[in-house]
């Protein structure tokens, strides 16, 4: 029998993966510079949903919400 943790892909640094995905998607008009917080943006919740869907397609077994909140400044 194979343990589920042995078959699930692992992600070393989830916030880095989120930042990279945000750069790839660049959902906002100004783009993502990686140095400013998205927390004050009016569409940050929409952006978080877009990121979560895209990341879940790549690694479905991972809970991306904590890393997304950290990167987007939603604490």
C-alpha positions as CSV (number, residue, x, y, z in Angstrom):
1,X,0.0,0.0,0.0
2,X,1.3,3.5,-0.9
3,X,0.9,6.3,1.6
4,X,-0.8,9.4,0.0
5,X,2.0,11.7,1.2
6,X,4.4,9.6,-0.9
7,X,2.4,10.2,-4.1
8,X,1.4,13.8,-3.7
9,X,3.7,16.4,-5.2
10,X,5.4,18.7,-2.8
11,X,6.1,22.4,-3.1
12,X,9.1,23.7,-1.4
13,X,8.2,27.4,-1.1
14,X,4.4,28.0,-1.7
15,X,4.7,31.9,-1.6
16,X,7.3,31.8,-4.3
17,X,5.1,29.6,-6.5
18,X,2.2,32.0,-5.9
19,X,4.4,35.0,-6.9
20,X,5.5,33.2,-10.1
21,X,1.9,32.3,-11.0
22,X,0.8,35.9,-10.3
23,X,3.5,37.1,-12.7
24,X,2.4,34.6,-15.3
25,X,-1.2,35.5,-15.1
26,X,-0.7,39.3,-14.4
27,X,-4.5,39.7,-14.0
28,X,-4.3,43.4,-13.3
29,X,-3.6,46.2,-15.8
30,X,-0.4,47.4,-14.0
31,X,1.1,44.0,-13.8
32,X,2.7,42.5,-10.7
33,X,6.0,44.0,-9.6
34,X,6.6,41.6,-6.7
35,X,7.5,44.5,-4.4
36,X,4.1,46.0,-3.5
37,X,1.1,44.5,-1.7
38,X,-2.1,43.8,-3.5
39,X,-4.0,44.1,-0.2
40,X,-5.4,47.6,-1.1
41,X,-6.5,46.7,-4.6
42,X,-10.3,46.8,-5.1
43,X,-10.1,43.5,-7.0
44,X,-7.8,41.6,-4.7
45,X,-10.5,39.0,-3.8
46,X,-11.1,38.2,-7.5
47,X,-7.4,38.0,-8.1
48,X,-7.0,35.5,-5.2
49,X,-9.7,33.3,-6.7
50,X,-8.0,33.3,-10.1
51,X,-4.7,32.4,-8.5
52,X,-6.2,29.6,-6.4
53,X,-8.0,28.0,-9.5
54,X,-4.8,28.2,-11.5
55,X,-2.6,26.7,-8.7
56,X,-5.2,24.0,-8.0
57,X,-4.9,22.8,-11.6
58,X,-1.1,22.4,-11.1
59,X,-1.1,20.9,-7.6
60,X,-4.6,19.9,-6.6
61,X,-3.6,18.4,-3.3
62,X,-2.2,21.6,-1.8
63,X,-4.1,24.2,0.1
64,X,-2.9,27.4,-1.6
65,X,-5.0,29.9,0.4
66,X,-2.4,30.7,3.2
67,X,0.3,31.4,0.6
68,X,-2.0,33.5,-1.5
69,X,-3.1,35.5,1.5
70,X,0.5,36.1,2.4
71,X,1.6,37.2,-1.1
72,X,-1.5,39.4,-1.7
73,X,-1.3,41.0,1.8
74,X,-4.7,39.7,3.0
75,X,-3.7,39.0,6.6
